[in-house]
Amino acid sequence: MKLKNPILASFTILCLLYVLFLMGCKIYVKAGTDVIYVPDEFPTIQEAINNANDGDMIFVRAGIYYEHVIVNKSVSLVGEYRDSTIVDGHRTGNVITIKAYNVSISGFTIQYSSYGGLSDSGIYVNQSSSSNIHHNTITNNYYGIYLSSSFNNVVSSNIITNSQRDGISLFSSFNNVVSSNTIVDNSDSDGISFVLSANNVVSGNIIANNREGIGLYSSSNNVVSGNTITNNEYGILALSYSSNNVVHCNNFNNIHQVWSDSKNIWDDGNEGNYWSDYNGTDANQDGIGDTSHGINGGIDRFPLMGMFSDFSVIYKEETYHVTTVCNSTISEFRFEIGPETGNKIMRFNVTGEDGTVGFCRVIIPTKLMNYPFIVIVDGEGVSPTFLDAANETLYFTYTLSNRTITIISSKVQHLYYELLDKHGKLQTDLYNLNETYYDLLSNYSLLLGNYSQLEGSYCELNNSYQEHLLDYSKNVHNIRNLVYIFAATTAIFIMTTIYLSKHGHAGKTSARRQPIKS
C-alpha cells in the first residue's frame, strides 16, 4: 500500500510505533551520534559492537559484563570507571579479542580468561595494527595481553597482575610500544616476553615479582629503556639468538640481574643502567660510574650510580621529559608556574638513610626551563654543577633524611644575568679600548721619539749641508778664479804666440828680400 498523503503516512507510522511499544518491543534509533551507550542502548558490549560503525565510541557504564567480546570494527571501547566496569570471561576463552585495526580499549577491569588454551588472554590482539590498549586493569588471566602477528600498536598505563603465563606477550610482532605499565606478580612466567619479535620499544614500565622480568626468545633489535625491573628471579633472560637488543637507563635489582647467551648492548653510548650490585665509584661526580660493570653475557660501560627516573611535564600543550639519576627515593614530582613571578618551578621529595650523602643528577630540556637555576634543599640554597650545555644537566649533593628539592628557573635572575653579561661585555670592550689607547699612546711616544731623532738628524744634515754648501761656494769661487786665470793665461799665451809668429814671419820675409852680394 502506498500512501500519497504525507499527513496520513506520518499518522500511520506513529500508530505502528505505538503498537510495537504495547507489544514490548525495544526500538533502537541511532540519531546521528558516534557514541553508543551500554546498557542504555544495547544490553551487551558485543551487541553494541555489532551495531556500530567504524569510528564509533562505545561507552560502557559501570557493572559486570560476563562476555567474550570480539572487536572486529575500528571502534573505541571506553569504560565508565576502571575499577568497576568489569568484563569477566568466566574462565573460558579470551575475554576480549581484537581482530580489527585502529581499536582503542580503556577504562576496564578485564579478568578470568580460560587457563587451558595456547594463547587465552585477557586481551588477545590478532593481526591488528594501530590499536591502543591503555588505562585498564587486567588480572587473573592466562596471558594478560597477547599480541600475535601485530604491529604499530601501543600498550600503555595498564595494571597487569596475577597472570598464569606472561603479563604481556609479543609473538611475531613488530614496531609496537609497551610503556608505563605496571606488571607484577606473574610469578610463573615473564612480565613481558618477546618471541620472534623485533623493533619493539619497552619503556617506563614497572616489572616486579615475576619469574623473569623480561624474556627475549629469538628476538632482536628491540629497545628496553627506563624500566624498573625488581624482585624477579631474572631481570632479563635473553636466549636463542636474541641479539642487538639495546638495554639502557633501566633499574635492576633482582636475584639474577641478567642471563644472556647472545650479544646485546647494555648502554646507549652515554648512559648505562642502574645495577643494585654495582660497587664502583664516581670520582668526577657526573652520576656515572668510573668503571664498567660486567654482567652475565655482556658489559655495561656506563653504569649509573643511582636509580633512573623519567617524569613527564606538560607545558603549553607540549610534553617534556625530565630525567633524574638519584641515590635517594624520589616522590611527589610536580611542575608549576609561579603565579606572581612567572618563574618555572620544579619540586620533588627525596628520602634516604639519615646522615648519608645523597645526590641527584637532573636533566631538564632547555625548551622547558632554560633560565639560570636556583636549587634549594629544604629552604637552603645549594650550588649545582652544570654538566651539559645541550640540555640543562644539574648535579648537586645534600645530606639525607626527608628533603624537598626545589629547582627554580627565574625570569628576574635571567634578566639580571643578561644585564650582568652585557655589563661584563662592556667592561671587556672598555678594557680592550683602554689597551688599544695605551698601545696607541705607546706607539705615539715611539713615533715622537723617532720624530725627535729625525729632527736632530735633519738639523745635523742641514748644518752639514750648509757647511758643504759654503765649501762648495768657496770651491766654485776658487774654480772660477782658476778659470779666469786659466783663461787669461791662455789668452796671453795665444796672443804671445800670435805675436811671435807674426814677428818671426816678418823677419824671414825681410831676409828673402835683401839682395845677394857678389
Buried (B, 14 or more C-beta within 10 A) or exposed (E): EEEEEEEEEEEEEEEEEEEEEEEEEEEEEEEEEEEBBBBEBBEBBBBBBEBBEEEBBBBBBEBEBEBBBBBEBBBBBBBBBBEEBBBBBEBBBBBBBBBBBBBBBBBBBBBBBBEEBEBBBBBBBBBBBBBBBBBBBBBBBBBBBBBBBBBBBBBBBBBBBBBBBBBBBBBBBBBBBBBBBBBBBBEEBBBBBBBBBBBBBBBBBBBBBBBBBBBBBBBBBBBBBBBBBBBBBBBBBBBEEBBEBBBBBBBBBBEBBBBBEBBBBBBBEEBBBBBEEBEBEBEEBBBBBEEBBEBEBBEBBBBBBBBBBBBEBEBEEEEBBBBBBBBBBBEEBEBEEEEEEEBBBBBBBBBBEEEEEBBBBBBBBEEBBBBBBBBBBEEEEEEBEEBEEEBBBBBBBBEBBEBEBBBBBBBEBBEEBEEEEEEEEEEEEEEEEEEEEEEEEEEEEEEEEEEEEEEEEEEEEEEEEEEEEEEEEEEEEEEEEEEEEEEEEEEEEEEEEEEEEEEEEEEEEEEEEEEEEE
